[in-house]
């Protein structure tokens, strides 16, 4: 594969871990922001964003499975 300067996408497990790590930090920052500036009782639906992000990160994609040939 030619080196076109784009970063390596990593293994499926690495991508999954990075997605979960990002969703976790997003959730933490949103909670801190809501507690500091917002009203958690009214704005709690914004916390669904990192939840959906995490669900997308953990889903299996068709190309993630190792081939049967080894």
N, CA, C and O atoms as a Maestro MAE file, in Angstrom:
{
 s_m_m2io_version
 :::
 2.0.0
}

f_m_ct {
 s_m_title
 :::
 protein
 m_atom[280] {
  # First column is atom index #
  i_m_mmod_type
  r_m_x_coord
  r_m_y_coord
  r_m_z_coord
  i_m_residue_number
  s_m_chain_name
  s_m_pdb_residue_name
  s_m_pdb_atom_name
  i_m_atomic_number
  :::
  1 25 0.854 -1.175 0.000 1 A "UNK " " N  " 7
  2 3 0.000 0.000 0.000 1 A "UNK " " CA " 6
  3 2 0.899 1.238 0.000 1 A "UNK " " C  " 6
  4 15 1.835 1.314 0.797 1 A "UNK " " O  " 8
  5 25 0.632 2.209 -0.881 2 A "UNK " " N  " 7
  6 3 1.490 3.395 -0.938 2 A "UNK " " CA " 6
  7 2 1.292 4.271 0.294 2 A "UNK " " C  " 6
  8 15 0.213 4.336 0.882 2 A "UNK " " O  " 8
  9 25 2.384 4.941 0.654 3 A "UNK " " N  " 7
  10 3 2.337 5.846 1.804 3 A "UNK " " CA " 6
  11 2 1.894 7.219 1.322 3 A "UNK " " C  " 6
  12 15 2.689 7.985 0.777 3 A "UNK " " O  " 8
  13 25 0.610 7.525 1.528 4 A "UNK " " N  " 7
  14 3 0.071 8.806 1.074 4 A "UNK " " CA " 6
  15 2 0.008 9.849 2.179 4 A "UNK " " C  " 6
  16 15 -0.601 10.903 2.001 4 A "UNK " " O  " 8
  17 25 0.633 9.566 3.321 5 A "UNK " " N  " 7
  18 3 0.678 10.541 4.410 5 A "UNK " " CA " 6
  19 2 -0.485 10.467 5.372 5 A "UNK " " C  " 6
  20 15 -0.502 11.187 6.371 5 A "UNK " " O  " 8
  21 25 -1.463 9.611 5.097 6 A "UNK " " N  " 7
  22 3 -2.593 9.494 6.013 6 A "UNK " " CA " 6
  23 2 -2.220 8.578 7.165 6 A "UNK " " C  " 6
  24 15 -1.481 7.614 6.967 6 A "UNK " " O  " 8
  25 25 -2.714 8.856 8.362 7 A "UNK " " N  " 7
  26 3 -2.375 8.010 9.497 7 A "UNK " " CA " 6
  27 2 -3.012 6.632 9.372 7 A "UNK " " C  " 6
  28 15 -4.046 6.470 8.724 7 A "UNK " " O  " 8
  29 25 -2.391 5.652 9.992 8 A "UNK " " N  " 7
  30 3 -2.909 4.289 9.997 8 A "UNK " " CA " 6
  31 2 -4.214 4.262 10.778 8 A "UNK " " C  " 6
  32 15 -4.324 4.894 11.829 8 A "UNK " " O  " 8
  33 25 -5.194 3.539 10.277 9 A "UNK " " N  " 7
  34 3 -6.492 3.471 10.939 9 A "UNK " " CA " 6
  35 2 -6.443 2.602 12.188 9 A "UNK " " C  " 6
  36 15 -7.327 2.711 13.037 9 A "UNK " " O  " 8
  37 25 -5.446 1.750 12.325 10 A "UNK " " N  " 7
  38 3 -5.343 0.886 13.484 10 A "UNK " " CA " 6
  39 2 -6.195 -0.358 13.347 10 A "UNK " " C  " 6
  40 15 -6.939 -0.532 12.381 10 A "UNK " " O  " 8
  41 25 -6.064 -1.210 14.335 11 A "UNK " " N  " 7
  42 3 -6.846 -2.442 14.337 11 A "UNK " " CA " 6
  43 2 -8.264 -2.132 14.788 11 A "UNK " " C  " 6
  44 15 -8.508 -1.072 15.362 11 A "UNK " " O  " 8
  45 25 -9.196 -3.032 14.540 12 A "UNK " " N  " 7
  46 3 -10.570 -2.804 15.006 12 A "UNK " " CA " 6
  47 2 -10.647 -2.599 16.522 12 A "UNK " " C  " 6
  48 15 -11.427 -1.772 16.996 12 A "UNK " " O  " 8
  49 25 -9.841 -3.348 17.284 13 A "UNK " " N  " 7
  50 3 -9.859 -3.171 18.734 13 A "UNK " " CA " 6
  51 2 -9.342 -1.796 19.145 13 A "UNK " " C  " 6
  52 15 -9.874 -1.180 20.068 13 A "UNK " " O  " 8
  53 25 -8.299 -1.314 18.456 14 A "UNK " " N  " 7
  54 3 -7.771 0.018 18.755 14 A "UNK " " CA " 6
  55 2 -8.796 1.099 18.439 14 A "UNK " " C  " 6
  56 15 -8.970 2.047 19.204 14 A "UNK " " O  " 8
  57 25 -9.472 0.946 17.302 15 A "UNK " " N  " 7
  58 3 -10.501 1.935 16.938 15 A "UNK " " CA " 6
  59 2 -11.649 1.915 17.935 15 A "UNK " " C  " 6
  60 15 -12.173 2.964 18.310 15 A "UNK " " O  " 8
  61 25 -12.039 0.719 18.362 16 A "UNK " " N  " 7
  62 3 -13.130 0.580 19.333 16 A "UNK " " CA " 6
  63 2 -12.745 1.245 20.665 16 A "UNK " " C  " 6
  64 15 -13.548 1.965 21.259 16 A "UNK " " O  " 8
  65 25 -11.522 0.998 21.123 17 A "UNK " " N  " 7
  66 3 -11.053 1.576 22.379 17 A "UNK " " CA " 6
  67 2 -10.983 3.101 22.291 17 A "UNK " " C  " 6
  68 15 -11.373 3.795 23.230 17 A "UNK " " O  " 8
  69 25 -10.492 3.619 21.173 18 A "UNK " " N  " 7
  70 3 -10.424 5.062 20.996 18 A "UNK " " CA " 6
  71 2 -11.822 5.683 20.994 18 A "UNK " " C  " 6
  72 15 -12.025 6.753 21.567 18 A "UNK " " O  " 8
  73 25 -12.774 5.023 20.360 19 A "UNK " " N  " 7
  74 3 -14.150 5.529 20.358 19 A "UNK " " CA " 6
  75 2 -14.752 5.548 21.751 19 A "UNK " " C  " 6
  76 15 -15.435 6.504 22.119 19 A "UNK " " O  " 8
  77 25 -14.503 4.493 22.536 20 A "UNK " " N  " 7
  78 3 -15.023 4.447 23.904 20 A "UNK " " CA " 6
  79 2 -14.338 5.486 24.789 20 A "UNK " " C  " 6
  80 15 -14.983 6.126 25.620 20 A "UNK " " O  " 8
  81 25 -13.040 5.648 24.606 21 A "UNK " " N  " 7
  82 3 -12.285 6.646 25.382 21 A "UNK " " CA " 6
  83 2 -12.825 8.048 25.096 21 A "UNK " " C  " 6
  84 15 -13.025 8.847 26.010 21 A "UNK " " O  " 8
  85 25 -13.056 8.331 23.821 22 A "UNK " " N  " 7
  86 3 -13.583 9.636 23.425 22 A "UNK " " CA " 6
  87 2 -14.994 9.853 23.966 22 A "UNK " " C  " 6
  88 15 -15.307 10.939 24.454 22 A "UNK " " O  " 8
  89 25 -15.840 8.843 23.888 23 A "UNK " " N  " 7
  90 3 -17.201 8.959 24.406 23 A "UNK " " CA " 6
  91 2 -17.188 9.175 25.915 23 A "UNK " " C  " 6
  92 15 -17.989 9.949 26.439 23 A "UNK " " O  " 8
  93 25 -16.289 8.500 26.611 24 A "UNK " " N  " 7
  94 3 -16.186 8.673 28.061 24 A "UNK " " CA " 6
  95 2 -15.787 10.090 28.444 24 A "UNK " " C  " 6
  96 15 -16.396 10.697 29.325 24 A "UNK " " O  " 8
  97 25 -14.764 10.616 27.779 25 A "UNK " " N  " 7
  98 3 -14.346 11.982 28.080 25 A "UNK " " CA " 6
  99 2 -15.414 12.999 27.684 25 A "UNK " " C  " 6
  100 15 -15.605 13.996 28.381 25 A "UNK " " O  " 8
  101 25 -16.097 12.764 26.594 26 A "UNK " " N  " 7
  102 3 -17.182 13.653 26.203 26 A "UNK " " CA " 6
  103 2 -18.268 13.670 27.272 26 A "UNK " " C  " 6
  104 15 -18.796 14.732 27.604 26 A "UNK " " O  " 8
  105 25 -18.606 12.500 27.811 27 A "UNK " " N  " 7
  106 3 -19.615 12.420 28.863 27 A "UNK " " CA " 6
  107 2 -19.162 13.184 30.110 27 A "UNK " " C  " 6
  108 15 -19.940 13.927 30.708 27 A "UNK " " O  " 8
  109 25 -17.906 12.995 30.492 28 A "UNK " " N  " 7
  110 3 -17.384 13.691 31.683 28 A "UNK " " CA " 6
  111 2 -17.444 15.204 31.485 28 A "UNK " " C  " 6
  112 15 -17.901 15.930 32.368 28 A "UNK " " O  " 8
  113 25 -16.988 15.673 30.343 29 A "UNK " " N  " 7
  114 3 -16.988 17.116 30.094 29 A "UNK " " CA " 6
  115 2 -18.404 17.685 30.017 29 A "UNK " " C  " 6
  116 15 -18.653 18.796 30.485 29 A "UNK " " O  " 8
  117 25 -19.321 16.936 29.435 30 A "UNK " " N  " 7
  118 3 -20.709 17.407 29.382 30 A "UNK " " CA " 6
  119 2 -21.334 17.479 30.779 30 A "UNK " " C  " 6
  120 15 -22.043 18.435 31.092 30 A "UNK " " O  " 8
  121 25 -21.077 16.481 31.610 31 A "UNK " " N  " 7
  122 3 -21.624 16.502 32.972 31 A "UNK " " CA " 6
  123 2 -21.046 17.669 33.751 31 A "UNK " " C  " 6
  124 15 -21.783 18.377 34.438 31 A "UNK " " O  " 8
  125 25 -19.739 17.884 33.656 32 A "UNK " " N  " 7
  126 3 -19.119 19.017 34.355 32 A "UNK " " CA " 6
  127 2 -19.714 20.328 33.860 32 A "UNK " " C  " 6
  128 15 -20.038 21.207 34.659 32 A "UNK " " O  " 8
  129 25 -19.856 20.460 32.559 33 A "UNK " " N  " 7
  130 3 -20.437 21.681 32.004 33 A "UNK " " CA " 6
  131 2 -21.877 21.888 32.434 33 A "UNK " " C  " 6
  132 15 -22.282 23.013 32.731 33 A "UNK " " O  " 8
  133 25 -22.650 20.820 32.470 34 A "UNK " " N  " 7
  134 3 -24.049 20.942 32.896 34 A "UNK " " CA " 6
  135 2 -24.153 21.301 34.374 34 A "UNK " " C  " 6
  136 15 -24.992 22.116 34.759 34 A "UNK " " O  " 8
  137 25 -23.313 20.702 35.193 35 A "UNK " " N  " 7
  138 3 -23.361 21.017 36.620 35 A "UNK " " CA " 6
  139 2 -22.882 22.434 36.899 35 A "UNK " " C  " 6
  140 15 -23.364 23.084 37.827 35 A "UNK " " O  " 8
  141 25 -21.940 22.914 36.101 36 A "UNK " " N  " 7
  142 3 -21.378 24.233 36.323 36 A "UNK " " CA " 6
  143 2 -22.244 25.336 35.724 36 A "UNK " " C  " 6
  144 15 -22.495 26.348 36.379 36 A "UNK " " O  " 8
  145 25 -22.698 25.154 34.497 37 A "UNK " " N  " 7
  146 3 -23.401 26.222 33.790 37 A "UNK " " CA " 6
  147 2 -24.870 25.946 33.514 37 A "UNK " " C  " 6
  148 15 -25.650 26.873 33.296 37 A "UNK " " O  " 8
  149 25 -25.242 24.693 33.524 38 A "UNK " " N  " 7
  150 3 -26.584 24.356 33.078 38 A "UNK " " CA " 6
  151 2 -27.483 23.850 34.178 38 A "UNK " " C  " 6
  152 15 -27.189 23.976 35.366 38 A "UNK " " O  " 8
  153 25 -28.576 23.279 33.752 39 A "UNK " " N  " 7
  154 3 -29.565 22.688 34.643 39 A "UNK " " CA " 6
  155 2 -29.736 21.238 34.226 39 A "UNK " " C  " 6
  156 15 -30.361 20.937 33.209 39 A "UNK " " O  " 8
  157 25 -29.167 20.343 35.029 40 A "UNK " " N  " 7
  158 3 -29.150 18.928 34.682 40 A "UNK " " CA " 6
  159 2 -30.556 18.362 34.523 40 A "UNK " " C  " 6
  160 15 -30.771 17.472 33.701 40 A "UNK " " O  " 8
  161 25 -31.515 18.863 35.296 41 A "UNK " " N  " 7
  162 3 -32.875 18.333 35.211 41 A "UNK " " CA " 6
  163 2 -33.548 18.675 33.877 41 A "UNK " " C  " 6
  164 15 -34.463 17.971 33.448 41 A "UNK " " O  " 8
  165 25 -33.102 19.744 33.222 42 A "UNK " " N  " 7
  166 3 -33.681 20.128 31.938 42 A "UNK " " CA " 6
  167 2 -32.843 19.688 30.745 42 A "UNK " " C  " 6
  168 15 -33.378 19.401 29.674 42 A "UNK " " O  " 8
  169 25 -31.541 19.636 30.931 43 A "UNK " " N  " 7
  170 3 -30.646 19.419 29.801 43 A "UNK " " CA " 6
  171 2 -30.029 18.021 29.775 43 A "UNK " " C  " 6
  172 15 -29.053 17.793 29.060 43 A "UNK " " O  " 8
  173 25 -30.581 17.089 30.542 44 A "UNK " " N  " 7
  174 3 -30.030 15.738 30.577 44 A "UNK " " CA " 6
  175 2 -30.022 15.041 29.224 44 A "UNK " " C  " 6
  176 15 -29.169 14.177 29.017 44 A "UNK " " O  " 8
  177 25 -30.930 15.363 28.271 45 A "UNK " " N  " 7
  178 3 -30.878 14.647 26.991 45 A "UNK " " CA " 6
  179 2 -29.554 14.814 26.234 45 A "UNK " " C  " 6
  180 15 -29.226 13.989 25.382 45 A "UNK " " O  " 8
  181 25 -28.798 15.864 26.534 46 A "UNK " " N  " 7
  182 3 -27.510 16.035 25.857 46 A "UNK " " CA " 6
  183 2 -26.556 14.897 26.205 46 A "UNK " " C  " 6
  184 15 -25.602 14.649 25.468 46 A "UNK " " O  " 8
  185 25 -26.794 14.206 27.305 47 A "UNK " " N  " 7
  186 3 -25.945 13.086 27.705 47 A "UNK " " CA " 6
  187 2 -26.190 11.843 26.849 47 A "UNK " " C  " 6
  188 15 -25.453 10.862 26.952 47 A "UNK " " O  " 8
  189 25 -27.219 11.884 26.010 48 A "UNK " " N  " 7
  190 3 -27.443 10.778 25.089 48 A "UNK " " CA " 6
  191 2 -26.414 10.766 23.955 48 A "UNK " " C  " 6
  192 15 -26.190 9.732 23.326 48 A "UNK " " O  " 8
  193 25 -25.794 11.913 23.698 49 A "UNK " " N  " 7
  194 3 -24.794 11.997 22.621 49 A "UNK " " CA " 6
  195 2 -23.611 11.062 22.896 49 A "UNK " " C  " 6
  196 15 -23.281 10.254 22.028 49 A "UNK " " O  " 8
  197 25 -22.950 11.134 24.076 50 A "UNK " " N  " 7
  198 3 -21.855 10.183 24.295 50 A "UNK " " CA " 6
  199 2 -22.329 8.732 24.397 50 A "UNK " " C  " 6
  200 15 -21.570 7.813 24.090 50 A "UNK " " O  " 8
  201 25 -23.562 8.521 24.819 51 A "UNK " " N  " 7
  202 3 -24.095 7.154 24.867 51 A "UNK " " CA " 6
  203 2 -24.210 6.580 23.458 51 A "UNK " " C  " 6
  204 15 -23.805 5.444 23.212 51 A "UNK " " O  " 8
  205 25 -24.756 7.357 22.543 52 A "UNK " " N  " 7
  206 3 -24.865 6.910 21.147 52 A "UNK " " CA " 6
  207 2 -23.474 6.730 20.547 52 A "UNK " " C  " 6
  208 15 -23.237 5.784 19.796 52 A "UNK " " O  " 8
  209 25 -22.547 7.644 20.881 53 A "UNK " " N  " 7
  210 3 -21.174 7.559 20.399 53 A "UNK " " CA " 6
  211 2 -20.548 6.227 20.837 53 A "UNK " " C  " 6
  212 15 -19.903 5.545 20.041 53 A "UNK " " O  " 8
  213 25 -20.747 5.867 22.110 54 A "UNK " " N  " 7
  214 3 -20.195 4.620 22.636 54 A "UNK " " CA " 6
  215 2 -20.834 3.405 21.959 54 A "UNK " " C  " 6
  216 15 -20.149 2.428 21.656 54 A "UNK " " O  " 8
  217 25 -22.133 3.471 21.726 55 A "UNK " " N  " 7
  218 3 -22.804 2.353 21.052 55 A "UNK " " CA " 6
  219 2 -22.285 2.159 19.634 55 A "UNK " " C  " 6
  220 15 -22.124 1.027 19.176 55 A "UNK " " O  " 8
  221 25 -22.025 3.253 18.946 56 A "UNK " " N  " 7
  222 3 -21.467 3.164 17.597 56 A "UNK " " CA " 6
  223 2 -20.042 2.606 17.657 56 A "UNK " " C  " 6
  224 15 -19.633 1.837 16.787 56 A "UNK " " O  " 8
  225 25 -19.294 2.995 18.685 57 A "UNK " " N  " 7
  226 3 -17.904 2.543 18.805 57 A "UNK " " CA " 6
  227 2 -17.805 1.048 19.061 57 A "UNK " " C  " 6
  228 15 -16.871 0.410 18.576 57 A "UNK " " O  " 8
  229 25 -18.732 0.474 19.803 58 A "UNK " " N  " 7
  230 3 -18.614 -0.945 20.164 58 A "UNK " " CA " 6
  231 2 -19.254 -1.884 19.150 58 A "UNK " " C  " 6
  232 15 -19.069 -3.098 19.240 58 A "UNK " " O  " 8
  233 25 -19.996 -1.358 18.196 59 A "UNK " " N  " 7
  234 3 -20.658 -2.250 17.248 59 A "UNK " " CA " 6
  235 2 -19.624 -2.931 16.360 59 A "UNK " " C  " 6
  236 15 -18.573 -2.365 16.059 59 A "UNK " " O  " 8
  237 25 -19.937 -4.134 15.953 60 A "UNK " " N  " 7
  238 3 -19.071 -4.897 15.056 60 A "UNK " " CA " 6
  239 2 -19.362 -4.480 13.618 60 A "UNK " " C  " 6
  240 15 -20.519 -4.325 13.225 60 A "UNK " " O  " 8
  241 25 -18.323 -4.304 12.858 61 A "UNK " " N  " 7
  242 3 -18.461 -3.995 11.443 61 A "UNK " " CA " 6
  243 2 -18.103 -5.244 10.647 61 A "UNK " " C  " 6
  244 15 -17.345 -6.083 11.134 61 A "UNK " " O  " 8
  245 25 -18.625 -5.383 9.449 62 A "UNK " " N  " 7
  246 3 -18.351 -6.596 8.666 62 A "UNK " " CA " 6
  247 2 -16.865 -6.829 8.411 62 A "UNK " " C  " 6
  248 15 -16.439 -7.983 8.356 62 A "UNK " " O  " 8
  249 25 -16.079 -5.799 8.257 63 A "UNK " " N  " 7
  250 3 -14.652 -5.960 7.987 63 A "UNK " " CA " 6
  251 2 -13.818 -6.240 9.225 63 A "UNK " " C  " 6
  252 15 -12.617 -6.481 9.108 63 A "UNK " " O  " 8
  253 25 -14.428 -6.214 10.425 64 A "UNK " " N  " 7
  254 3 -13.695 -6.418 11.664 64 A "UNK " " CA " 6
  255 2 -13.360 -7.881 11.928 64 A "UNK " " C  " 6
  256 15 -12.433 -8.177 12.683 64 A "UNK " " O  " 8
  257 25 -14.097 -8.788 11.323 65 A "UNK " " N  " 7
  258 3 -13.900 -10.214 11.604 65 A "UNK " " CA " 6
  259 2 -12.647 -10.711 10.867 65 A "UNK " " C  " 6
  260 15 -12.435 -10.379 9.701 65 A "UNK " " O  " 8
  261 25 -11.833 -11.496 11.549 66 A "UNK " " N  " 7
  262 3 -10.670 -12.051 10.858 66 A "UNK " " CA " 6
  263 2 -11.097 -13.052 9.783 66 A "UNK " " C  " 6
  264 15 -12.118 -13.727 9.920 66 A "UNK " " O  " 8
  265 25 -10.323 -13.137 8.740 67 A "UNK " " N  " 7
  266 3 -10.685 -14.062 7.661 67 A "UNK " " CA " 6
  267 2 -10.450 -15.504 8.093 67 A "UNK " " C  " 6
  268 15 -9.601 -15.779 8.941 67 A "UNK " " O  " 8
  269 25 -11.203 -16.412 7.505 68 A "UNK " " N  " 7
  270 3 -11.102 -17.828 7.863 68 A "UNK " " CA " 6
  271 2 -9.788 -18.422 7.359 68 A "UNK " " C  " 6
  272 15 -9.315 -19.423 7.897 68 A "UNK " " O  " 8
  273 25 -9.197 -17.812 6.330 69 A "UNK " " N  " 7
  274 3 -7.968 -18.343 5.779 69 A "UNK " " CA " 6
  275 2 -6.742 -18.057 6.626 69 A "UNK " " C  " 6
  276 15 -5.685 -18.648 6.405 69 A "UNK " " O  " 8
  277 25 -6.871 -17.141 7.612 70 A "UNK " " N  " 7
  278 3 -5.739 -16.903 8.486 70 A "UNK " " CA " 6
  279 2 -5.103 -15.645 8.150 70 A "UNK " " C  " 6
  280 15 -4.118 -15.263 8.781 70 A "UNK " " O  " 8
  :::
 }
 m_bond[279] {
  # First column is bond index #
  i_m_from
  i_m_to
  i_m_order
  :::
  1 1 2 1
  2 2 3 1
  3 3 4 2
  4 3 5 1
  5 5 6 1
  6 6 7 1
  7 7 8 2
  8 7 9 1
  9 9 10 1
  10 10 11 1
  11 11 12 2
  12 11 13 1
  13 13 14 1
  14 14 15 1
  15 15 16 2
  16 15 17 1
  17 17 18 1
  18 18 19 1
  19 19 20 2
  20 19 21 1
  21 21 22 1
  22 22 23 1
  23 23 24 2
  24 23 25 1
  25 25 26 1
  26 26 27 1
  27 27 28 2
  28 27 29 1
  29 29 30 1
  30 30 31 1
  31 31 32 2
  32 31 33 1
  33 33 34 1
  34 34 35 1
  35 35 36 2
  36 35 37 1
  37 37 38 1
  38 38 39 1
  39 39 40 2
  40 39 41 1
  41 41 42 1
  42 42 43 1
  43 43 44 2
  44 43 45 1
  45 45 46 1
  46 46 47 1
  47 47 48 2
  48 47 49 1
  49 49 50 1
  50 50 51 1
  51 51 52 2
  52 51 53 1
  53 53 54 1
  54 54 55 1
  55 55 56 2
  56 55 57 1
  57 57 58 1
  58 58 59 1
  59 59 60 2
  60 59 61 1
  61 61 62 1
  62 62 63 1
  63 63 64 2
  64 63 65 1
  65 65 66 1
  66 66 67 1
  67 67 68 2
  68 67 69 1
  69 69 70 1
  70 70 71 1
  71 71 72 2
  72 71 73 1
  73 73 74 1
  74 74 75 1
  75 75 76 2
  76 75 77 1
  77 77 78 1
  78 78 79 1
  79 79 80 2
  80 79 81 1
  81 81 82 1
  82 82 83 1
  83 83 84 2
  84 83 85 1
  85 85 86 1
  86 86 87 1
  87 87 88 2
  88 87 89 1
  89 89 90 1
  90 90 91 1
  91 91 92 2
  92 91 93 1
  93 93 94 1
  94 94 95 1
  95 95 96 2
  96 95 97 1
  97 97 98 1
  98 98 99 1
  99 99 100 2
  100 99 101 1
  101 101 102 1
  102 102 103 1
  103 103 104 2
  104 103 105 1
  105 105 106 1
  106 106 107 1
  107 107 108 2
  108 107 109 1
  109 109 110 1
  110 110 111 1
  111 111 112 2
  112 111 113 1
  113 113 114 1
  114 114 115 1
  115 115 116 2
  116 115 117 1
  117 117 118 1
  118 118 119 1
  119 119 120 2
  120 119 121 1
  121 121 122 1
  122 122 123 1
  123 123 124 2
  124 123 125 1
  125 125 126 1
  126 126 127 1
  127 127 128 2
  128 127 129 1
  129 129 130 1
  130 130 131 1
  131 131 132 2
  132 131 133 1
  133 133 134 1
  134 134 135 1
  135 135 136 2
  136 135 137 1
  137 137 138 1
  138 138 139 1
  139 139 140 2
  140 139 141 1
  141 141 142 1
  142 142 143 1
  143 143 144 2
  144 143 145 1
  145 145 146 1
  146 146 147 1
  147 147 148 2
  148 147 149 1
  149 149 150 1
  150 150 151 1
  151 151 152 2
  152 151 153 1
  153 153 154 1
  154 154 155 1
  155 155 156 2
  156 155 157 1
  157 157 158 1
  158 158 159 1
  159 159 160 2
  160 159 161 1
  161 161 162 1
  162 162 163 1
  163 163 164 2
  164 163 165 1
  165 165 166 1
  166 166 167 1
  167 167 168 2
  168 167 169 1
  169 169 170 1
  170 170 171 1
  171 171 172 2
  172 171 173 1
  173 173 174 1
  174 174 175 1
  175 175 176 2
  176 175 177 1
  177 177 178 1
  178 178 179 1
  179 179 180 2
  180 179 181 1
  181 181 182 1
  182 182 183 1
  183 183 184 2
  184 183 185 1
  185 185 186 1
  186 186 187 1
  187 187 188 2
  188 187 189 1
  189 189 190 1
  190 190 191 1
  191 191 192 2
  192 191 193 1
  193 193 194 1
  194 194 195 1
  195 195 196 2
  196 195 197 1
  197 197 198 1
  198 198 199 1
  199 199 200 2
  200 199 201 1
  201 201 202 1
  202 202 203 1
  203 203 204 2
  204 203 205 1
  205 205 206 1
  206 206 207 1
  207 207 208 2
  208 207 209 1
  209 209 210 1
  210 210 211 1
  211 211 212 2
  212 211 213 1
  213 213 214 1
  214 214 215 1
  215 215 216 2
  216 215 217 1
  217 217 218 1
  218 218 219 1
  219 219 220 2
  220 219 221 1
  221 221 222 1
  222 222 223 1
  223 223 224 2
  224 223 225 1
  225 225 226 1
  226 226 227 1
  227 227 228 2
  228 227 229 1
  229 229 230 1
  230 230 231 1
  231 231 232 2
  232 231 233 1
  233 233 234 1
  234 234 235 1
  235 235 236 2
  236 235 237 1
  237 237 238 1
  238 238 239 1
  239 239 240 2
  240 239 241 1
  241 241 242 1
  242 242 243 1
  243 243 244 2
  244 243 245 1
  245 245 246 1
  246 246 247 1
  247 247 248 2
  248 247 249 1
  249 249 250 1
  250 250 251 1
  251 251 252 2
  252 251 253 1
  253 253 254 1
  254 254 255 1
  255 255 256 2
  256 255 257 1
  257 257 258 1
  258 258 259 1
  259 259 260 2
  260 259 261 1
  261 261 262 1
  262 262 263 1
  263 263 264 2
  264 263 265 1
  265 265 266 1
  266 266 267 1
  267 267 268 2
  268 267 269 1
  269 269 270 1
  270 270 271 1
  271 271 272 2
  272 271 273 1
  273 273 274 1
  274 274 275 1
  275 275 276 2
  276 275 277 1
  277 277 278 1
  278 278 279 1
  279 279 280 2
  :::
 }
}
